[in-house]
């Protein structure tokens, strides 16, 4: 019993698509007509190195970056996720309260 063309293609380990492989095998074995069935129709499997897959992967990466909220540029007016103005104002306010607290404590002695 002879193996099918699909099985021989899988066992060959070829990097060619099935359509390209079957065409090459048909050209090699033209004197033995009928050994292989010519491939009809479009293939829906893309080769690994095709531009369309690379383009799709790049688009998927960009979609993930856009939907995640991750920003590639850092905002220079933020420190630890807080606006610099808010951070300075809150530190000044805390400093005033602490100095007033220690002044009152020192004054009672």
KEMI-168015 format. One record per residue: residue in one letter; x, y, z of N, C-alpha, C in turn. Coordinates in steps of 0.02 Angstrom, whole numbers, padded with zeros to 5 digits, always signed. Layout:
// KEMI-168015
aXYZXYZXYZ/...
END
This chain:
// KEMI-168015
x+00042-00059+00000+00000+00000+00000+00044+00062+00000/x+00030+00108-00045+00069+00169-00051+00042+00223-00005/x+00086+00264+00023+00066+00318+00068+00035+00374+00028/x-00011+00411+00061-00043+00467+00027+00007+00525+00021/x-00009+00571-00024+00035+00628-00035+00041+00671+00027/x-00015+00678+00063-00014+00719+00124+00033+00689+00176/x+00030+00623+00183+00073+00590+00233+00146+00595+00213/x+00161+00587+00149+00230+00594+00125+00255+00665+00135/x+00212+00715+00125+00231+00785+00135+00248+00797+00208/x+00207+00770+00254+00220+00779+00326+00285+00744+00346/x+00297+00685+00319+00357+00648+00337+00420+00678+00306/x+00412+00715+00252+00471+00745+00219+00501+00801+00261/x+00460+00832+00304+00485+00887+00345+00500+00949+00305/x+00469+00955+00248+00482+01011+00203+00455+01076+00232/x+00490+01131+00218+00466+01196+00239+00419+01227+00188/x+00411+01193+00132+00365+01217+00080+00293+01204+00101/x+00248+01245+00074+00177+01231+00086+00159+01168+00046/x+00102+01139+00064+00082+01077+00030+00075+01088-00044/x+00047+01145-00064+00036+01159-00135+00103+01162-00172/x+00152+01198-00143+00216+01204-00175+00252+01136-00178/x+00247+01098-00124+00279+01033-00121+00250+00984-00173/x+00183+00983-00177+00151+00936-00224+00166+00955-00296/x+00170+01021-00310+00189+01042-00377+00261+01021-00393/x+00306+01028-00346+00376+01008-00356+00381+00932-00367/x+00344+00895-00327+00345+00822-00334+00315+00800-00401/x+00262+00834-00423+00232+00818-00488+00282+00831-00544/x+00320+00885-00539+00370+00900-00591+00425+00848-00591/x+00445+00825-00531+00498+00775-00526+00475+00708-00555/x+00412+00691-00544+00386+00625-00563+00338+00628-00621/x+00353+00668-00672+00307+00675-00728+00300+00609-00767/x+00352+00568-00768+00346+00506-00805+00300+00456-00772/x+00288+00463-00707+00242+00419-00670+00176+00455-00659/x+00138+00465-00710+00075+00501-00703+00027+00463-00658/x-00007+00501-00617-00056+00472-00573-00032+00457-00503/x+00033+00466-00489+00058+00455-00421+00031+00507-00372/x+00026+00567-00395+00003+00621-00352-00059+00655-00382/x-00101+00676-00338-00160+00714-00359-00141+00788-00357/x-00150+00824-00411-00132+00895-00409-00176+00933-00359/x-00146+00980-00327-00181+01019-00276-00228+01069-00310/x-00290+01070-00290-00340+01114-00320-00365+01163-00266/x-00373+01225-00284-00401+01274-00237-00346+01311-00200/x-00370+01358-00159-00324+01400-00121-00308+01367-00054/x-00247+01377-00033-00228+01352+00033-00244+01405+00085/x-00268+01385+00142-00284+01432+00195-00229+01434+00247/x-00177+01394+00238-00122+01392+00284-00066+01436+00256/x-00044+01484+00295+00011+01528+00274+00077+01499+00297/x+00129+01511+00259+00194+01489+00282+00216+01532+00340/x+00260+01505+00382+00279+01538+00444+00312+01605+00431/x+00349+01612+00380+00386+01673+00368+00349+01724+00325/x+00285+01715+00314+00251+01760+00268+00241+01829+00299/x+00236+01878+00255+00227+01947+00278+00161+01959+00311/x+00109+01923+00289+00043+01935+00318+00040+01914+00391/x+00075+01861+00409+00076+01840+00480+00115+01889+00521/x+00172+01912+00496+00212+01961+00532+00172+02025+00542/x+00135+02045+00490+00094+02106+00494+00039+02096+00546/x+00008+02037+00547-00045+02023+00595-00018+02022+00666/x+00041+01994+00676+00072+01993+00743+00087+02064+00766/x+00114+02106+00721+00129+02175+00740+00065+02213+00757/x+00011+02201+00719-00052+02234+00734-00080+02210+00801/x-00072+02146+00816-00096+02120+00880-00058+02149+00938/x+00008+02157+00931+00049+02188+00983+00026+02260+00995/x+00015+02296+00941-00006+02366+00947-00075+02370+00980/x-00120+02325+00963-00186+02325+00995-00181+02311+01069/x-00136+02265+01089-00127+02252+01160-00099+02312+01197/x-00051+02347+01166-00023+02406+01198-00076+02460+01204/x-00116+02470+01151-00168+02521+01153-00221+02506+01205/x-00241+02443+01211-00296+02426+01256-00274+02418+01328/x-00209+02410+01340-00186+02398+01409-00178+02463+01448/x-00174+02520+01414-00163+02583+01449-00089+02596+01461/x-00046+02552+01437+00026+02561+01446+00049+02617+01400/x+00088+02663+01428+00113+02719+01388+00187+02710+01378/x+00209+02717+01316+00279+02709+01301+00320+02769+01325/x+00291+02829+01323+00326+02888+01347+00306+02901+01419/x+00355+02922+01460+00339+02938+01529+00323+03012+01534/x+00278+03029+01579+00259+03098+01589+00308+03129+01637/x+00343+03182+01616+00395+03213+01656+00367+03253+01714/x+00303+03270+01713+00275+03310+01767+00246+03267+01823/x+00257+03201+01820+00233+03155+01872+00291+03123+01909/x+00283+03114+01974+00331+03077+02015+00290+03027+02055/x+00307+02962+02047+00271+02908+02080+00197+02910+02064/x+00180+02932+02005+00111+02933+01983+00073+02995+02007/x+00106+03040+02042+00074+03101+02066+00103+03161+02030/x+00061+03211+02020+00083+03273+01989+00133+03307+02035/x+00186+03336+02008+00238+03368+02048+00209+03424+02091/x+00164+03463+02063+00134+03519+02100+00096+03494+02162/x+00057+03442+02154+00019+03413+02210+00067+03385+02262/x+00120+03353+02240+00169+03324+02285+00205+03378+02326/x+00225+03431+02294+00260+03486+02330+00212+03519+02379/x+00151+03534+02357+00102+03566+02401+00087+03523+02462/x+00077+03458+02452+00061+03414+02509+00121+03409+02556/x+00182+03408+02531+00241+03407+02574+00248+03472+02614/x+00234+03528+02582+00236+03592+02619+00183+03593+02674/x+00124+03569+02658+00070+03568+02707+00087+03522+02766/x+00114+03464+02752+00134+03418+02806+00190+03449+02847/x+00237+03480+02814+00293+03514+02850+00268+03568+02896/x+00219+03608+02874+00191+03661+02917+00156+03631+02978/x+00116+03579+02966+00081+03548+03023+00129+03517+03073/x+00182+03485+03049+00231+03455+03094+00269+03509+03133/x+00289+03562+03098+00324+03615+03133+00279+03648+03185/x+00216+03659+03170+00169+03688+03218+00159+03641+03278/x+00154+03576+03265+00145+03526+03318+00205+03527+03365/x+00266+03524+03338+00325+03524+03380+00335+03591+03415/x+00316+03645+03384+00320+03711+03416+00273+03714+03477/x+00213+03689+03468+00164+03688+03524+00189+03643+03580/x+00219+03586+03563+00244+03539+03613+00303+03571+03650/x+00347+03606+03615+00405+03638+03645+00383+03696+03689/x+00331+03731+03669+00307+03789+03705+00278+03770+03773/x+00247+03710+03778+00217+03688+03841+00270+03672+03894/x+00329+03657+03877+00380+03637+03926+00407+03694+03964/
END
